[in-house]
Amino acid sequence: MNTCRIVLQRRFLPVSNSKKEKFDRFIPNRSAMDFDYAHLALMEEEEEEVSSSRKAYRKQLAETMGLNRTRILAFTNKPPSTSSLQHQHQHQHQPPRRIPQRPERTLDAPGLVDDFYLNVLDWSSANVLAVALANSVCLWDASTGSVTTLVTYGEDQGPVTSLNWAHDGINLGVGLNNGQVHIWDCVTKTLLRTLQGFHHTRVGSLAWNSHILTTGGMDGRIFNNDVRFMSYPVSTYKGHTQEVCGLKWSGSGQQLASGGNDRLVHIWDRSTCTQWLHRLRGHTSAVKALAWCPFQSDLLASGGGAEDRKIKFWNTRTGACLNSLDTASQVSSLLWSNNQRELLCSHGSQLTLWKYPSMVKMAELSGHTSRVLSMTQSPDGCTVVSAAGDENLCFWNVFGLPDTTAKKTVPKAAHEPFSHVARIR
């Protein structure tokens, strides 16, 4: 009897914790299992077939959120990987990121044309902001706070309908209402070239790619101009039937995205001049907002106008739509962060920052009283400027890292920029 008691006591006594836990290789370890994920993995097998684009989006989302696991049962506690330990270490030492929801400063921009289809704001690699105010082009040096008027056009040429800096930060392309395109040297303030005779209506979009200046007009045509030669365009892209209101070259310079009032997005290959690579359908309104992803070369974001109000994500290698998000208002501009997987969208009278690819809303930025028309990014990637129909320019430190938020990209100036320009109020 005593022997039996001793055996039973030994069998049910709690086992002392040792330095190395031993588990049965045939019995799963419940503490190391994720039952929510296991249930999801089992239920996915019962779902109906989904499209290839949807599968690709799910795979990318799973990899980003760490859900790309293949096993449901766990028999041992898996040690954390080196990358996860490094991430935890960085997260512990990194203070919470603060995103200011009001502009750091607001500048008056009298004469800014309230037209959704125009692109009248751009920030150069030399830290100079160019803005079109009716018939004038004004330059604001963010390093010194100085303001100069580059040129003022007559009524037969203006208003200015598009601006885009070359990568050198010296040459500025200026599109006009009469169909001409001017190239200015903004250091010497001299007109270098006049492109004319191929667009017969306003030029609402410009995009530089090395020595190629691409122009998009109200006539629906796109021209590539080699500025090294005094000649007609070197190539023409024909695909839009209405105004071209958005042009963006990819980071590699091999692909061009164009958006038009015909609700279409085209992907063009630089080596092929006769036919588009992909014709992307899905928007139900004009497409002006285009942004190539800096960390995934074949990912393009596009935004639709007032009747559409959606942000769409495209795989430009396959032409598949990966995801779509309703913003509930007209999308005028999109900007990717250079440091984080984040996307900034201007829609309606506000700016919204989204986390990609989960599309979780991170912040809503308010400061304008009218619809936002354009956005542009500073050379360091931290500051964003937005222009709206209220004739204001708002500066936002939205992409700034914690250790750089104290460094103002835009210094305080003693005088108000554009104060010398005649006001229409």
RODO-2510 file (C-alpha; in nm, 4 decimals, decimal comma):
residues 425
     n   res          X          Y          Z
     1     m     0,0000     0,0000     0,0000
     2     n     0,2810     0,2369     0,0885
     3     t     0,4571     0,1522    -0,2330
     4     c     0,1518     0,2449    -0,4427
     5     r     0,1159     0,5769    -0,2677
     6     i     0,4767     0,6626    -0,3339
     7     v     0,4445     0,5795    -0,7049
     8     l     0,1292     0,7901    -0,7449
     9     q     0,2833     1,0809    -0,5656
    10     r     0,5880     1,0688    -0,7868
    11     r     0,3768     1,0518    -1,1035
    12     f     0,1706     1,3594    -1,0287
    13     l     0,4290     1,5731    -0,8575
    14     p     0,5071     1,8921    -1,0586
    15     v     0,8177     1,8590    -1,2700
    16     s     1,0889     2,1083    -1,1914
    17     n     1,1886     2,3445    -1,4710
    18     s     1,5218     2,2588    -1,6260
    19     k     1,7396     2,4714    -1,8475
    20     k     1,6349     2,2762    -2,1544
    21     e     1,2727     2,1713    -2,1981
    22     k     1,2073     1,8283    -2,3434
    23     f     0,8942     1,7730    -2,5508
    24     d     0,7447     1,4570    -2,6941
    25     r     0,8045     1,4535    -3,0690
    26     f     0,4568     1,3083    -3,1335
    27     i     0,2535     1,5423    -2,9099
    28     p     0,2114     1,9068    -3,0228
    29     n     0,3143     2,1816    -2,7827
    30     r    -0,0006     2,3897    -2,7319
    31     s     0,1862     2,6881    -2,5888
    32     a     0,3841     2,7258    -2,9122
    33     m     0,0799     2,7092    -3,1415
    34     d    -0,1205     2,9975    -3,2888
    35     f    -0,4764     2,8664    -3,2918
    36     d    -0,6167     3,1738    -3,4705
    37     y    -0,3728     3,1280    -3,7571
    38     a    -0,4355     2,7518    -3,7613
    39     h    -0,8096     2,8110    -3,7936
    40     l    -0,7497     3,0636    -4,0755
    41     a    -0,5222     2,8220    -4,2621
    42     l    -0,7804     2,5432    -4,2420
    43     m    -1,0702     2,7656    -4,3507
    44     e    -0,8802     2,9002    -4,6539
    45     e    -0,8936     2,5587    -4,8142
    46     e    -1,2727     2,5785    -4,8226
    47     e    -1,2822     2,9139    -5,0025
    48     e    -1,3753     2,9380    -5,3660
    49     e    -1,1076     3,0063    -5,6233
    50     v    -0,9774     3,3633    -5,6256
    51     s    -0,8037     3,5582    -5,9006
    52     s    -0,4282     3,5426    -5,9460
    53     s    -0,3949     3,9117    -5,8580
    54     r    -0,5807     3,8566    -5,5325
    55     k    -0,3569     3,5617    -5,4484
    56     a    -0,0481     3,7739    -5,5167
    57     y    -0,1770     4,0488    -5,2890
    58     r    -0,2526     3,7971    -5,0107
    59     k     0,0944     3,6468    -5,0411
    60     q     0,2604     3,9881    -5,0229
    61     l     0,0461     4,0873    -4,7237
    62     a     0,1258     3,7580    -4,5463
    63     e     0,5003     3,8030    -4,5982
    64     t     0,4858     4,1573    -4,4655
    65     m     0,2877     4,0621    -4,1535
    66     g     0,4781     3,7407    -4,0858
    67     l     0,1916     3,5051    -4,1697
    68     n     0,3672     3,3067    -4,4426
    69     r     0,3953     2,9972    -4,2253
    70     t     0,3433     2,6472    -4,3604
    71     r     0,2977     2,4416    -4,0404
    72     i    -0,0138     2,4381    -3,8256
    73     l     0,1093     2,2089    -3,5436
    74     a     0,4154     2,3028    -3,3374
    75     f     0,6166     2,0439    -3,1420
    76     t     0,8847     2,2730    -2,9963
    77     n     0,9250     2,6368    -2,9071
    78     k     1,0978     2,7841    -3,2095
    79     p     1,3771     3,0250    -3,1106
    80     p     1,3341     3,3800    -3,2405
    81     s     1,5241     3,4596    -3,5568
    82     t     1,8127     3,7014    -3,5665
    83     s     1,6150     3,9512    -3,7780
    84     s     1,3255     3,9552    -3,5304
    85     l     1,5660     4,0104    -3,2395
    86     q     1,7282     4,2986    -3,4268
    87     h     1,3854     4,4454    -3,4999
    88     q     1,2869     4,4219    -3,1316
    89     h     1,6158     4,5829    -3,0287
    90     q     1,5663     4,8720    -3,2714
    91     h     1,2038     4,9134    -3,1670
    92     q     1,2984     4,9338    -2,7983
    93     h     1,5539     5,2084    -2,8591
    94     q     1,3475     5,4055    -3,1110
    95     p     1,1059     5,6628    -2,9673
    96     p     0,7465     5,6656    -3,0953
    97     r     0,7145     5,8540    -3,4196
    98     r     0,5180     6,1751    -3,3992
    99     i     0,3292     6,2854    -3,7103
   100     p     0,2222     6,6521    -3,6907
   101     q    -0,1370     6,6806    -3,8087
   102     r    -0,1189     7,0534    -3,8742
   103     p     0,1142     7,2271    -4,1231
   104     e     0,4459     7,3575    -3,9933
   105     r     0,3996     7,6708    -4,1983
   106     t     0,1571     7,8115    -4,4531
   107     l     0,2536     8,0423    -4,7387
   108     d     0,0237     8,2567    -4,9470
   109     a     0,0177     8,1730    -5,3193
   110     p    -0,2083     8,4283    -5,4892
   111     g    -0,3059     8,3459    -5,8441
   112     l    -0,2810     7,9676    -5,8071
   113     v    -0,5206     7,8280    -6,0670
   114     d    -0,7856     7,6004    -5,9143
   115     d    -0,7791     7,3345    -6,1871
   116     f    -0,7570     6,9640    -6,1013
   117     y    -0,5928     6,8729    -6,4348
   118     l    -0,2856     7,0971    -6,3989
   119     n     0,0506     7,0225    -6,2358
   120     v     0,1838     7,3554    -6,1118
   121     l     0,4105     7,2623    -5,8202
   122     d     0,7532     7,0912    -5,8063
   123     w     1,0559     7,0813    -5,5731
   124     s     1,4045     7,0509    -5,7244
   125     s     1,7053     6,8476    -5,6123
   126     a     1,8739     7,1847    -5,5440
   127     n     1,6072     7,2614    -5,2788
   128     v     1,4199     7,5201    -5,4839
   129     l     1,0403     7,5136    -5,4966
   130     a     0,8741     7,6190    -5,8240
   131     v     0,5087     7,7195    -5,8289
   132     a     0,2925     7,8595    -6,1084
   133     l     0,0814     8,1588    -6,0082
   134     a    -0,1463     8,2346    -6,3017
   135     n     0,0892     8,3579    -6,5789
   136     s     0,4018     8,3687    -6,3588
   137     v     0,6564     8,1122    -6,2428
   138     c     0,7974     8,1879    -5,8976
   139     l     1,0980     8,0232    -5,7368
   140     w     1,1417     7,9918    -5,3602
   141     d     1,4848     7,8872    -5,2326
   142     a     1,4169     7,6750    -4,9235
   143     s     1,7774     7,7161    -4,8041
   144     t     1,7744     8,0954    -4,7929
   145     g     1,4053     8,1869    -4,8048
   146     s     1,4603     8,4113    -5,1074
   147     v     1,1901     8,4489    -5,3716
   148     t     1,2323     8,5355    -5,7374
   149     t     1,0011     8,5541    -6,0353
   150     l     1,1483     8,3495    -6,3170
   151     v     0,9112     8,4675    -6,5897
   152     t     0,5702     8,6238    -6,6455
   153     y     0,3915     8,5306    -6,9671
   154     g     0,1390     8,7283    -7,1629
   155     e    -0,2270     8,6417    -7,1978
   156     d    -0,1621     8,4866    -7,5388
   157     q     0,0635     8,2202    -7,3804
   158     g    -0,0556     8,1759    -7,0230
   159     p    -0,1577     8,0645    -6,7802
   160     v     0,1218     7,8249    -6,6867
   161     t    -0,0260     7,4745    -6,6873
   162     s     0,2618     7,2463    -6,5797
   163     l     0,6054     7,2507    -6,4161
   164     n     0,8741     6,9851    -6,3748
   165     w     1,2387     7,0065    -6,2695
   166     a     1,5133     6,8137    -6,4428
   167     h     1,7179     6,5855    -6,2171
   168     d     2,0100     6,8315    -6,2120
   169     g     1,7986     7,0883    -6,0269
   170     i     1,8943     7,3566    -6,2783
   171     n     1,6666     7,3173    -6,5798
   172     l     1,2921     7,3638    -6,5415
   173     g     1,0288     7,2554    -6,7925
   174     v     0,7294     7,4898    -6,8219
   175     g     0,4104     7,3903    -7,0030
   176     l     0,1794     7,6613    -7,1295
   177     n    -0,1859     7,7010    -7,2163
   178     n    -0,1070     7,7696    -7,5836
   179     g     0,0649     7,4297    -7,6314
   180     q     0,4246     7,5495    -7,6041
   181     v     0,6845     7,4031    -7,3680
   182     h     0,9742     7,6165    -7,2481
   183     i     1,2992     7,4951    -7,0891
   184     w     1,4612     7,7443    -6,8518
   185     d     1,8031     7,7574    -6,6897
   186     c     1,7041     7,8743    -6,3420
   187     v     2,0581     7,9646    -6,2353
   188     t     2,1178     8,2134    -6,5171
   189     k     1,7410     8,2710    -6,5669
   190     t     1,7670     8,2266    -6,9428
   191     l     1,5298     8,0529    -7,1832
   192     l     1,7174     7,7600    -7,3382
   193     r     1,4606     7,6036    -7,5674
   194     t     1,1049     7,6430    -7,6947
   195     l     0,9221     7,3256    -7,7985
   196     q     0,6285     7,4030    -8,0220
   197     g     0,4329     7,2807    -8,3190
   198     f     0,3282     6,9366    -8,1911
   199     h     0,0817     7,0144    -7,9050
   200     h    -0,2019     7,2374    -8,0227
   201     t    -0,3714     7,2779    -7,6824
   202     r    -0,2513     7,3197    -7,3252
   203     v     0,0280     7,1004    -7,1895
   204     g    -0,0900     6,9871    -6,8460
   205     s     0,1806     6,7337    -6,7570
   206     l     0,5597     6,7059    -6,7874
   207     a     0,8114     6,4402    -6,6803
   208     w     1,1898     6,4389    -6,7137
   209     n     1,3921     6,1223    -6,7732
   210     s     1,7597     6,2143    -6,8033
   211     h     1,7850     6,4188    -7,1271
   212     i     1,4300     6,3264    -7,2337
   213     l     1,1454     6,5642    -7,1528
   214     t     0,8071     6,3922    -7,1900
   215     t     0,5032     6,6131    -7,2476
   216     g     0,1329     6,5313    -7,2212
   217     g    -0,1335     6,7518    -7,3692
   218     m    -0,5046     6,8156    -7,3731
   219     d    -0,5054     6,6568    -7,7190
   220     g    -0,4332     6,3159    -7,5602
   221     r    -0,0886     6,2830    -7,7163
   222     i     0,2441     6,2150    -7,5416
   223     f     0,5773     6,3218    -7,6904
   224     n     0,9345     6,2363    -7,5910
   225     n     1,1709     6,5247    -7,6635
   226     d     1,5498     6,4821    -7,6617
   227     v     1,6655     6,8225    -7,5422
   228     r     2,0191     6,7623    -7,6726
   229     f     1,8978     6,8146    -8,0286
   230     m     1,7103     7,0952    -8,1995
   231     s     1,4550     6,8707    -8,3613
   232     y     1,1019     6,7390    -8,3343
   233     p     1,0082     6,4745    -8,0754
   234     v     1,2036     6,1496    -8,0974
   235     s     0,8967     5,9373    -8,0243
   236     t     0,5211     5,9596    -7,9740
   237     y     0,2898     5,7558    -7,7512
   238     k    -0,0671     5,7238    -7,8739
   239     g    -0,3238     5,5633    -7,6474
   240     h    -0,5282     5,8296    -7,4695
   241     t    -0,8360     5,9792    -7,6299
   242     q    -0,8680     6,2706    -7,3861
   243     e    -0,6373     6,5005    -7,1887
   244     v    -0,3218     6,3514    -7,0391
   245     c    -0,3158     6,4847    -6,6829
   246     g    -0,0539     6,2587    -6,5204
   247     l     0,2963     6,1450    -6,6255
   248     k     0,5560     5,9622    -6,4154
   249     w     0,8755     5,7794    -6,5169
   250     s     0,9785     5,4826    -6,3049
   251     g     1,2908     5,4990    -6,0896
   252     s     1,4850     5,2948    -6,3457
   253     g     1,3737     5,5209    -6,6301
   254     q     1,2564     5,2212    -6,8341
   255     q     0,8815     5,2570    -6,7909
   256     l     0,6443     5,5518    -6,8134
   257     a     0,3013     5,5659    -6,6499
   258     s     0,0415     5,7990    -6,7990
   259     g    -0,3041     5,8840    -6,6687
   260     g    -0,5784     6,0576    -6,8586
   261     n    -0,9240     6,2058    -6,8456
   262     d    -1,0381     5,8987    -7,0404
   263     r    -1,0112     5,7018    -6,7089
   264     l    -0,7193     5,4955    -6,8392
   265     v    -0,3683     5,4283    -6,7128
   266     h    -0,1058     5,3234    -6,9663
   267     i     0,2339     5,1677    -6,9009
   268     w     0,4866     5,2413    -7,1739
   269     d     0,8258     5,0795    -7,2240
   270     r     1,1047     5,3144    -7,3256
   271     s     1,2332     5,0699    -7,5872
   272     t     0,8910     5,0305    -7,7525
   273     c     0,7415     5,3410    -7,9116
   274     t     0,4464     5,2021    -8,1027
   275     q     0,2299     5,0279    -7,8430
   276     w     0,1639     5,0463    -7,4713
   277     l     0,2896     4,7653    -7,2519
   278     h    -0,0292     4,7573    -7,0422
   279     r    -0,3614     4,9374    -7,0590
   280     l    -0,4963     4,9451    -6,7035
   281     r    -0,8713     4,9786    -6,6653
   282     g    -1,0671     5,0097    -6,3447
   283     h    -1,0906     5,3787    -6,2605
   284     t    -1,4223     5,5480    -6,3346
   285     s    -1,2901     5,9038    -6,3506
   286     a    -0,9826     6,1010    -6,4604
   287     v    -0,6481     5,9649    -6,3376
   288     k    -0,3991     6,2355    -6,2429
   289     a    -0,2267     6,0911    -5,9332
   290     l     0,0525     5,8435    -6,0170
   291     a     0,3388     5,7219    -5,7942
   292     w     0,6022     5,4523    -5,8514
   293     c     0,6968     5,2592    -5,5399
   294     p     1,0607     5,3229    -5,4337
   295     f     1,1066     4,9815    -5,2662
   296     q     0,9278     4,7646    -5,5265
   297     s     1,0101     4,8588    -5,8844
   298     d     0,7043     4,6983    -6,0476
   299     l     0,4470     4,8545    -5,8120
   300     l     0,2464     5,1591    -5,9224
   301     a    -0,0176     5,3500    -5,7257
   302     s    -0,2841     5,5503    -5,9097
   303     g    -0,5671     5,7726    -5,7893
   304     g    -0,9012     5,8544    -5,9514
   305     g    -1,0995     6,1768    -5,9698
   306     a    -1,4299     6,2903    -5,8242
   307     e    -1,6436     6,0103    -5,9712
   308     d    -1,3965     5,7377    -5,8746
   309     r    -1,2237     5,8415    -5,5474
   310     k    -1,0121     5,5244    -5,5343
   311     i    -0,6443     5,4415    -5,4919
   312     k    -0,5419     5,1379    -5,6943
   313     f    -0,2213     4,9368    -5,6804
   314     w    -0,0892     4,7729    -5,9972
   315     n     0,1738     4,5146    -6,0808
   316     t     0,3251     4,6741    -6,3900
   317     r     0,4996     4,3518    -6,4868
   318     t     0,1727     4,1592    -6,5248
   319     g    -0,0819     4,4418    -6,5450
   320     a    -0,2802     4,2986    -6,2519
   321     c    -0,4629     4,5173    -6,0001
   322     l    -0,3387     4,4149    -5,6536
   323     n    -0,5707     4,6198    -5,4356
   324     s    -0,8193     4,9079    -5,4365
   325     l    -0,9132     5,1541    -5,1619
   326     d    -1,2024     5,4018    -5,1546
   327     t    -1,0954     5,7410    -5,0120
   328     a    -1,4457     5,8953    -5,0392
   329     s    -1,3130     6,2030    -5,2260
   330     q    -1,1200     6,3148    -5,5332
   331     v    -0,7575     6,1906    -5,5345
   332     s    -0,5241     6,4569    -5,6733
   333     s    -0,1762     6,3365    -5,5736
   334     l     0,0151     6,0399    -5,4277
   335     l     0,3629     6,0299    -5,2694
   336     w     0,5577     5,7317    -5,1340
   337     s     0,7901     5,7649    -4,8360
   338     n     1,1566     5,7010    -4,9169
   339     n     1,2261     5,5545    -4,5723
   340     q     0,9084     5,3745    -4,4627
   341     r     0,6457     5,1591    -4,6331
   342     e     0,3976     5,4446    -4,6322
   343     l     0,1872     5,6290    -4,8893
   344     l     0,0610     5,9864    -4,8603
   345     c    -0,2581     6,0743    -5,0457
   346     s    -0,4166     6,4144    -5,1053
   347     h    -0,7918     6,3775    -5,1464
   348     g    -1,0562     6,6411    -5,0990
   349     s    -0,9229     6,9138    -4,8684
   350     q    -0,7000     6,6875    -4,6574
   351     l    -0,3964     6,4615    -4,6676
   352     t    -0,4013     6,1031    -4,5372
   353     l    -0,1028     5,8850    -4,4532
   354     w    -0,1475     5,5098    -4,5079
   355     k     0,0626     5,2130    -4,4022
   356     y     0,1411     4,9777    -4,6905
   357     p     0,0352     4,7073    -4,7682
   358     s    -0,2178     4,6823    -4,4811
   359     m    -0,3580     5,0279    -4,5767
   360     v    -0,4113     5,1140    -4,2128
   361     k    -0,4728     5,4860    -4,1718
   362     m    -0,1832     5,6403    -3,9770
   363     a    -0,2759     6,0092    -3,9765
   364     e    -0,5126     6,2660    -4,1243
   365     l    -0,3595     6,6059    -4,1951
   366     s    -0,5844     6,9117    -4,2068
   367     g    -0,4930     7,2671    -4,2976
   368     h    -0,6583     7,3554    -4,6282
   369     t    -1,0057     7,5011    -4,6696
   370     s    -1,0396     7,3985    -5,0349
   371     r    -0,9526     7,0925    -5,2420
   372     v    -0,5852     7,0003    -5,2638
   373     l    -0,4545     7,0215    -5,6214
   374     s    -0,0906     6,9041    -5,6028
   375     m     0,1814     6,7769    -5,3694
   376     t     0,5572     6,7623    -5,4016
   377     q     0,8390     6,6278    -5,1837
   378     s     1,1585     6,7913    -5,0582
   379     p     1,4970     6,6536    -5,1721
   380     d     1,5602     6,4874    -4,8331
   381     g     1,2206     6,3154    -4,8507
   382     c     1,0996     6,4486    -4,5139
   383     t     0,8873     6,7517    -4,6007
   384     v     0,5833     6,7629    -4,8289
   385     v     0,4248     7,0767    -4,9743
   386     s     0,0610     7,0801    -5,0787
   387     a    -0,1111     7,3414    -5,2949
   388     a    -0,4872     7,3941    -5,2816
   389     g    -0,7625     7,6012    -5,4311
   390     d    -0,7547     7,8262    -5,1227
   391     e    -0,4312     7,9731    -5,2701
   392     n    -0,2196     7,8410    -4,9847
   393     l     0,0941     7,6280    -4,9738
   394     c     0,1136     7,4065    -4,6640
   395     f     0,4402     7,2480    -4,5447
   396     w     0,4123     6,9147    -4,3628
   397     n     0,6911     6,7261    -4,1861
   398     v     0,5106     6,3988    -4,2469
   399     f     0,7964     6,1674    -4,3512
   400     g     1,0576     6,3002    -4,1075
   401     l     1,2377     6,0455    -3,8879
   402     p     1,2541     6,1025    -3,5088
   403     d     1,6205     6,2070    -3,5182
   404     t     1,5630     6,4501    -3,8054
   405     t     1,2369     6,6153    -3,7036
   406     a     1,4331     6,8802    -3,5158
   407     k     1,6094     6,9793    -3,8366
   408     k     1,3805     7,2046    -4,0305
   409     t     1,3985     7,1357    -4,3993
   410     v     1,2321     7,4699    -4,4646
   411     p     1,3912     7,7504    -4,2598
   412     k     1,1878     8,0400    -4,1321
   413     a     1,2144     8,3373    -4,3612
   414     a     1,1981     8,6990    -4,2478
   415     h     0,9546     8,7944    -4,5213
   416     e     0,6502     8,6237    -4,6631
   417     p     0,7212     8,4411    -4,9925
   418     f     0,5269     8,5577    -5,2968
   419     s     0,4321     8,8779    -5,1142
   420     h     0,5590     9,0831    -5,4073
   421     v     0,3121     8,9186    -5,6477
   422     a    -0,0099     9,1093    -5,7130
   423     r    -0,2945     8,9490    -5,5191
   424     i    -0,6306     8,8772    -5,6756
   425     r    -0,8163     8,8731    -5,3439
***
